[in-house]
Amino acid sequence: MKPYFVFAGMLLAVFGSVQADTFRWVNKTGDVHYGDVPTEEAVKIEQKKFGTAPEIENADLPYEARLAQQNFPVTLYVLSSCGGPCQQARDLLSKRGIPFTEKNLVAQEDVDAFKLKSGGNTVPALSVGKTWLKDFEVGQWNAVLDVAGYPKIAPYRPQTPPAPAPVKPVENNNSKDGTP
């Protein structure tokens, strides 16, 4: 038998089993086996999931932005009393088309958890993956977002034209019964 047929058969077995249920089991002698049906002598059986990709919420984003979102999720931390700096931070993220979660620190538990995670107590604060940015400084925030792979400007999305105004029907006074 040719080696490439053996290799093709192995690939088919591996990738074909991705769609089906795959199990890992240990037999009585301690040998580990993988397959779609465990044997009767299997002692410890685990079902394995291979090839399952995480759900991505923003499928309309460009690939680079989706990849950045998956690897470096962005969360903006604000207070309701923050005012201008928090709004500038929101505007920067929106202008760049960056999908982000905003957390308004209202409850004391939220504030305490924020201080523990970020190592500080100033807002606005931004987490990009595991990187924390405190206070709003445009250059610093842009640099970290660039390194994470986010777009510099929002991707172009064509505007849908406004619906045409309803046309008022023209009255036809030529008919005697009122029909046009």
C-alpha atoms as a printed R data frame, in Angstrom:
    type eleno elety resid chain resno       x      y       z
1   ATOM     1    CA   MET     A     1   0.000  0.000   0.000
2   ATOM     2    CA   LYS     A     2   1.316  3.438  -0.872
3   ATOM     3    CA   PRO     A     3   2.344  5.675   2.070
4   ATOM     4    CA   TYR     A     4   0.157  8.567   0.952
5   ATOM     5    CA   PHE     A     5  -2.946  6.325   1.069
6   ATOM     6    CA   VAL     A     6  -2.111  5.423   4.654
7   ATOM     7    CA   PHE     A     7  -1.586  9.106   5.471
8   ATOM     8    CA   ALA     A     8  -4.865 10.060   3.754
9   ATOM     9    CA   GLY     A     9  -6.671  7.347   5.692
10  ATOM    10    CA   MET     A    10  -5.239  8.657   8.948
11  ATOM    11    CA   LEU     A    11  -6.326 12.212   8.109
12  ATOM    12    CA   LEU     A    12  -9.796 11.012   7.216
13  ATOM    13    CA   ALA     A    13 -10.031  9.101  10.484
14  ATOM    14    CA   VAL     A    14  -8.875 12.094  12.521
15  ATOM    15    CA   PHE     A    15 -10.951 14.752  10.778
16  ATOM    16    CA   GLY     A    16 -13.941 12.475  10.291
17  ATOM    17    CA   SER     A    17 -14.064 11.837  14.014
18  ATOM    18    CA   VAL     A    18 -14.140 15.571  14.755
19  ATOM    19    CA   GLN     A    19 -17.769 15.700  13.689
20  ATOM    20    CA   ALA     A    20 -18.731 12.533  15.573
21  ATOM    21    CA   ASP     A    21 -18.550 11.873  19.302
22  ATOM    22    CA   THR     A    22 -14.998 11.101  20.347
23  ATOM    23    CA   PHE     A    23 -14.158  9.367  23.584
24  ATOM    24    CA   ARG     A    24 -11.005  8.872  25.617
25  ATOM    25    CA   TRP     A    25 -10.918  5.845  27.858
26  ATOM    26    CA   VAL     A    26  -8.505  3.870  29.988
27  ATOM    27    CA   ASN     A    27  -8.648  0.084  30.036
28  ATOM    28    CA   LYS     A    28  -8.000 -2.178  33.053
29  ATOM    29    CA   THR     A    29  -4.254 -2.295  32.376
30  ATOM    30    CA   GLY     A    30  -3.969  1.509  32.259
31  ATOM    31    CA   ASP     A    31  -3.628  1.917  28.481
32  ATOM    32    CA   VAL     A    32  -5.231  5.079  27.050
33  ATOM    33    CA   HIS     A    33  -7.413  4.742  23.943
34  ATOM    34    CA   TYR     A    34  -9.347  7.154  21.719
35  ATOM    35    CA   GLY     A    35 -12.293  6.305  19.490
36  ATOM    36    CA   ASP     A    36 -15.942  6.813  18.741
37  ATOM    37    CA   VAL     A    37 -17.112  3.819  20.829
38  ATOM    38    CA   PRO     A    38 -15.448  2.844  24.134
39  ATOM    39    CA   THR     A    39 -14.830 -0.840  24.680
40  ATOM    40    CA   GLU     A    40 -16.646 -2.862  27.329
41  ATOM    41    CA   GLU     A    41 -13.454 -3.152  29.400
42  ATOM    42    CA   ALA     A    42 -13.095  0.662  29.620
43  ATOM    43    CA   VAL     A    43 -12.615  1.857  33.185
44  ATOM    44    CA   LYS     A    44 -12.579  5.648  32.860
45  ATOM    45    CA   ILE     A    45 -14.483  7.219  29.949
46  ATOM    46    CA   GLU     A    46 -14.405 10.915  28.944
47  ATOM    47    CA   GLN     A    47 -16.174 12.478  25.988
48  ATOM    48    CA   LYS     A    48 -13.883 14.859  24.071
49  ATOM    49    CA   LYS     A    49 -14.843 17.870  21.992
50  ATOM    50    CA   PHE     A    50 -12.442 18.778  19.201
51  ATOM    51    CA   GLY     A    51 -12.646 21.581  16.676
52  ATOM    52    CA   THR     A    52 -15.332 23.606  18.403
53  ATOM    53    CA   ALA     A    53 -14.705 27.287  17.826
54  ATOM    54    CA   PRO     A    54 -15.989 29.868  20.294
55  ATOM    55    CA   GLU     A    55 -19.041 31.849  19.304
56  ATOM    56    CA   ILE     A    56 -18.194 35.314  18.035
57  ATOM    57    CA   GLU     A    57 -20.891 37.878  18.630
58  ATOM    58    CA   ASN     A    58 -19.821 40.440  16.033
59  ATOM    59    CA   ALA     A    59 -19.695 38.384  12.862
60  ATOM    60    CA   ASP     A    60 -20.080 41.582  10.804
61  ATOM    61    CA   LEU     A    61 -16.667 42.846  11.966
62  ATOM    62    CA   PRO     A    62 -13.579 42.371   9.806
63  ATOM    63    CA   TYR     A    63 -11.563 39.248  10.541
64  ATOM    64    CA   GLU     A    64  -8.727 41.194  12.220
65  ATOM    65    CA   ALA     A    65 -11.160 42.899  14.624
66  ATOM    66    CA   ARG     A    66 -12.872 39.595  15.469
67  ATOM    67    CA   LEU     A    67  -9.502 37.987  16.129
68  ATOM    68    CA   ALA     A    68  -8.434 40.912  18.334
69  ATOM    69    CA   GLN     A    69 -11.758 40.758  20.191
70  ATOM    70    CA   GLN     A    70 -11.307 37.039  20.811
71  ATOM    71    CA   ASN     A    71  -7.703 37.369  22.036
72  ATOM    72    CA   PHE     A    72  -7.860 40.793  23.710
73  ATOM    73    CA   PRO     A    73 -11.408 41.640  24.858
74  ATOM    74    CA   VAL     A    74 -11.880 45.310  25.727
75  ATOM    75    CA   THR     A    75 -13.732 46.529  28.821
76  ATOM    76    CA   LEU     A    76 -14.182 50.195  29.727
77  ATOM    77    CA   TYR     A    77 -14.659 50.962  33.430
78  ATOM    78    CA   VAL     A    78 -16.465 54.211  34.289
79  ATOM    79    CA   LEU     A    79 -18.303 56.029  37.052
80  ATOM    80    CA   SER     A    80 -21.473 58.003  36.470
81  ATOM    81    CA   SER     A    81 -19.679 61.097  37.835
82  ATOM    82    CA   CYS     A    82 -16.705 60.706  35.458
83  ATOM    83    CA   GLY     A    83 -18.006 63.134  32.827
84  ATOM    84    CA   GLY     A    84 -15.757 64.296  29.974
85  ATOM    85    CA   PRO     A    85 -12.862 61.822  30.206
86  ATOM    86    CA   CYS     A    86 -15.217 58.835  30.192
87  ATOM    87    CA   GLN     A    87 -17.112 60.247  27.208
88  ATOM    88    CA   GLN     A    88 -13.813 60.834  25.365
89  ATOM    89    CA   ALA     A    89 -12.855 57.219  26.058
90  ATOM    90    CA   ARG     A    90 -16.192 55.973  24.685
91  ATOM    91    CA   ASP     A    91 -15.809 58.199  21.624
92  ATOM    92    CA   LEU     A    92 -12.308 56.860  20.914
93  ATOM    93    CA   LEU     A    93 -13.476 53.251  21.073
94  ATOM    94    CA   SER     A    94 -16.525 53.980  18.919
95  ATOM    95    CA   LYS     A    95 -14.510 55.943  16.348
96  ATOM    96    CA   ARG     A    96 -12.116 53.029  15.967
97  ATOM    97    CA   GLY     A    97 -15.035 50.555  15.697
98  ATOM    98    CA   ILE     A    98 -13.851 48.543  18.676
99  ATOM    99    CA   PRO     A    99 -16.400 46.215  20.274
100 ATOM   100    CA   PHE     A   100 -16.234 46.809  24.016
101 ATOM   101    CA   THR     A   101 -18.102 46.180  27.222
102 ATOM   102    CA   GLU     A   102 -18.749 49.108  29.521
103 ATOM   103    CA   LYS     A   103 -18.931 48.567  33.271
104 ATOM   104    CA   ASN     A   104 -20.353 51.358  35.375
105 ATOM   105    CA   LEU     A   105 -18.951 50.994  38.881
106 ATOM   106    CA   VAL     A   106 -22.026 51.587  41.046
107 ATOM   107    CA   ALA     A   107 -22.040 49.069  43.892
108 ATOM   108    CA   GLN     A   108 -19.233 48.979  46.429
109 ATOM   109    CA   GLU     A   109 -18.573 45.323  45.522
110 ATOM   110    CA   ASP     A   110 -17.979 46.390  41.901
111 ATOM   111    CA   VAL     A   111 -15.559 49.113  43.010
112 ATOM   112    CA   ASP     A   112 -13.670 46.705  45.273
113 ATOM   113    CA   ALA     A   113 -13.404 44.083  42.517
114 ATOM   114    CA   PHE     A   114 -12.221 46.780  40.088
115 ATOM   115    CA   LYS     A   115  -9.512 47.963  42.500
116 ATOM   116    CA   LEU     A   116  -8.333 44.395  43.003
117 ATOM   117    CA   LYS     A   117  -8.192 43.618  39.257
118 ATOM   118    CA   SER     A   118  -6.749 46.911  38.022
119 ATOM   119    CA   GLY     A   119  -4.466 47.740  40.918
120 ATOM   120    CA   GLY     A   120  -5.847 51.270  41.057
121 ATOM   121    CA   ASN     A   121  -8.923 53.351  41.617
122 ATOM   122    CA   THR     A   122  -8.984 55.885  38.775
123 ATOM   123    CA   VAL     A   123 -11.473 55.995  35.935
124 ATOM   124    CA   PRO     A   124 -11.813 55.814  33.064
125 ATOM   125    CA   ALA     A   125  -9.852 52.599  32.977
126 ATOM   126    CA   LEU     A   126  -9.538 50.173  30.113
127 ATOM   127    CA   SER     A   127  -8.658 46.514  30.107
128 ATOM   128    CA   VAL     A   128  -7.374 45.145  26.803
129 ATOM   129    CA   GLY     A   129  -6.921 41.453  27.433
130 ATOM   130    CA   LYS     A   130  -4.741 41.387  30.553
131 ATOM   131    CA   THR     A   131  -3.359 44.906  30.059
132 ATOM   132    CA   TRP     A   132  -4.784 47.720  32.193
133 ATOM   133    CA   LEU     A   133  -4.776 51.400  31.231
134 ATOM   134    CA   LYS     A   134  -5.677 53.994  33.837
135 ATOM   135    CA   ASP     A   135  -6.840 57.527  33.141
136 ATOM   136    CA   PHE     A   136  -7.569 58.543  29.586
137 ATOM   137    CA   GLU     A   137  -4.526 59.317  27.453
138 ATOM   138    CA   VAL     A   138  -5.222 59.065  23.717
139 ATOM   139    CA   GLY     A   139  -1.712 58.110  22.587
140 ATOM   140    CA   GLN     A   140  -1.264 55.392  25.175
141 ATOM   141    CA   TRP     A   141  -4.726 53.901  24.590
142 ATOM   142    CA   ASN     A   142  -4.257 53.928  20.797
143 ATOM   143    CA   ALA     A   143  -0.847 52.268  21.087
144 ATOM   144    CA   VAL     A   144  -2.186 49.379  23.200
145 ATOM   145    CA   LEU     A   145  -5.213 48.922  20.914
146 ATOM   146    CA   ASP     A   146  -2.886 48.919  17.872
147 ATOM   147    CA   VAL     A   147  -0.686 46.209  19.404
148 ATOM   148    CA   ALA     A   148  -3.809 44.135  20.155
149 ATOM   149    CA   GLY     A   149  -4.697 44.284  16.449
150 ATOM   150    CA   TYR     A   150  -7.800 46.474  16.551
151 ATOM   151    CA   PRO     A   151  -8.598 48.690  13.532
152 ATOM   152    CA   LYS     A   152  -7.427 52.309  13.625
153 ATOM   153    CA   ILE     A   153 -10.760 53.530  12.263
154 ATOM   154    CA   ALA     A   154 -14.197 51.984  12.127
155 ATOM   155    CA   PRO     A   155 -14.691 49.798   9.055
156 ATOM   156    CA   TYR     A   156 -16.724 51.417   6.308
157 ATOM   157    CA   ARG     A   157 -20.350 50.456   6.438
158 ATOM   158    CA   PRO     A   158 -22.541 51.973   3.749
159 ATOM   159    CA   GLN     A   159 -25.468 53.938   5.064
160 ATOM   160    CA   THR     A   160 -28.877 52.680   4.077
161 ATOM   161    CA   PRO     A   161 -30.644 55.401   2.157
162 ATOM   162    CA   PRO     A   162 -33.655 56.913   3.870
163 ATOM   163    CA   ALA     A   163 -37.025 55.559   2.868
164 ATOM   164    CA   PRO     A   164 -38.693 57.665   0.199
165 ATOM   165    CA   ALA     A   165 -41.438 59.975   1.389
166 ATOM   166    CA   PRO     A   166 -44.936 58.675   0.722
167 ATOM   167    CA   VAL     A   167 -46.378 60.011  -2.479
168 ATOM   168    CA   LYS     A   168 -49.754 61.669  -2.189
169 ATOM   169    CA   PRO     A   169 -52.127 60.173  -4.757
170 ATOM   170    CA   VAL     A   170 -53.256 62.540  -7.457
171 ATOM   171    CA   GLU     A   171 -56.985 63.065  -7.558
172 ATOM   172    CA   ASN     A   172 -58.650 62.365 -10.872
173 ATOM   173    CA   ASN     A   173 -61.730 64.471 -11.307
174 ATOM   174    CA   ASN     A   174 -62.579 63.028 -14.713
175 ATOM   175    CA   SER     A   175 -64.580 60.064 -13.470
176 ATOM   176    CA   LYS     A   176 -68.089 60.501 -12.238
177 ATOM   177    CA   ASP     A   177 -68.053 57.722  -9.612
178 ATOM   178    CA   GLY     A   178 -64.760 58.859  -7.962
179 ATOM   179    CA   THR     A   179 -62.559 56.070  -9.297
180 ATOM   180    CA   PRO     A   180 -59.430 57.053 -11.191
